[in-house]
Amino acid sequence: MRTFRNILFWIHLIVGVATGLVIAIMSFTGVVIAFEKQLIEWAEREVRTVQLPAPGARRLPVEELVERVRASGSEGQPSGVTVYPEPTSAVLVSIGRGAVSYVNPYTGEVLGNGATGLRGFFQWNVGLHRWLAAGGDNRAVGKAITGASNAVFLFLAISGLYLWWPRKWTLRAMRPSLWFRRGLKGKARDWNWHNVIGFWSLPVLIVLTASGMVISYKWASSLVFTVTGNTPPATKGPPGSATVKVPAPEEETPRQPLDVLIAEAQRTSPTWSSATLRLGGGAGGGKEGVDAVTVTLREADAWPLFSSKQVSVNPFSGEVAKQETYADYSSGRKLRTWLRFLHTGEALGLWGQLVAAIASLGGVFLVYTGFALSWRRFFPRRRTNSEPGEDAAAQSEPAV
């Protein structure tokens, strides 16, 4: 048992040093992007609101609003439209994958692209978190490195628990590992911080890293479906992302206005709080049919908090072809979706995001203290007198 503990300790130390920098980057960026949505909403609070010209004022067609954005010279092509039930809310037009434009639904005035600097800052940090901000062909390499480092972090968390596990469950033996001690310096302080932060962060870090593996690796995502007795989805991308097909019209038929398609989807949910339509649809043909238009509805007081309703509408007839809510998911897809939003803490709202951010910050300190302890182990300073408290910590530290 002692030999196994020694071997595990050195593996823990070596792989921690080898991947520590990437783990620190992922942990730090996890803190930075924890409240991305809330901060962007706050920064764009003024441009999101317009003045109502008169009660019951007529809104311009969604197609016209999209064309106004195209004509404004925005870089990239509009990819989606989001409308809100409040009469004083602007319409949000998504451009590509990261940019947006707000449009006055009554006048067609393009109000601007929101907090572009803040959005760019978060987008860069998300790229750094996911693939080390690599671009082009190097993005796959960056993603492989972050995925492997996340898996190593999970191993470090579990092996760290084993190494922490006290031989005697007494308050005196456990106290140095359960709370911060005053007056410590150098090695004693780093050892105390490493153990205390690791202990209290451990449950959340295991959830964050395990859910990160499901996001990073197809086999891990498929395993979620397998263990719940479901068949893993064959299509690429998130579960449920496959396009719904509807029969192609036998004769040439004009497409229904986007307002009609959105309104048809809204009728399925009286409590909708936002409706997002992905531009496109109607593509394809032949035996498989054409792509339906997908409208995603967020509903007030929905549970789980991240749940939404996907409504697929025939772009030519305007009829609802399919509705899908969280309740319709298989048990595997439900678990997979929970893991996706547990990774960011959003599954539990603001408190969940706060806990995830604190644990991620703990990950930064774990890397720092781990590096410091490793440096002192490999390059010990020779001196006659120890700093106050260092001897006491040395007695508590596992002799490996």
Buried (B, 14 or more C-beta within 10 A) or exposed (E): EEEEBEEBBEEBBEBBBEBBEBBBBBBBBBBBBBBBEEBBEEBBEEBBBBEEEEEEEEBBBBBBBBBBBBEBEBEEEBBBBBBBEEBEBBBBBBBEEBBBBBBBBBBBBBBBBBBEEBBEBBBBBBBBBBBBBBEEEEBEEBBEBBBBBBBBBBBBBBBBBEBBEEEEEEEEEBEBBEEEBEEBEBBBBBBBBBBBBBBBBBEBBBBBBBBBBBBBBEEBBBBBBEEBEBEBBEEEEBBBEEBBBBEBBEEEEEBBEBBBBBBBBBEBBEEBBBBBBBBEBBEEEEEEBBBBBBBBBBBEEBEBEBBBBBBBBBBBBBEBBBBBBBEEBBEBBBBBBBBBBBBBBBBBEEEBBBBBBBBBBBBBBBBBBBBBBBEBEEEEEEEEEBBEBBEBBEEBBBEB
